[in-house]
Amino acid sequence: MNKADGPHAADARRAARELAGALRLLGLAEDGWATPVVTCSAATGDGLAEVWNLADKHERLLRESGELERRRRDQRVSWMWSLVRDQLLDRLRNSPELQAITPDLEAAVRAGTVTPGLAAQQLVAAFLPHPAGPGSS
């Protein structure tokens, strides 16, 4: 439901009640916040102040508890690993060794003659001929 005004206002309120009930079953979030469900209308402005106040209240709760900064630290680490994955995939895709064998491996996986796991092992072995493992240096 994306309209909380006009002919759909009653439907929006009913949907909000149902969603609020479902959220109560899930319990509180890790940060102790009970997610409120409210309706609002950008067309009429109804409920917008309440939405803003709730967002502000949640932000203050997260900031005062230290949760906001913890989440930001975790997000920076997650972002770092996402960038590592992106860079590694770019290198893999641009590797001449992989470009030479990828079409045949993809075709074999599509045909079901090679498993995705075996194809992945072959691609990694072509890119990293001497993978590091326990006892290797």
Secondary structure, 3 states (H helix, E strand, C coil): CCCCCHHHHHHHHHHHHHHHHHHHHHCCCCCCCCCCCCCCCCCCCCCHHHHHHHHHHHHHHHHHHCHHHHHHHHHHHHHHHHHHHHHHHHHHHHCHHHHHHHHHHHHHHHHCCCCHHHHHHHHHHHHCCCCCCCCCC
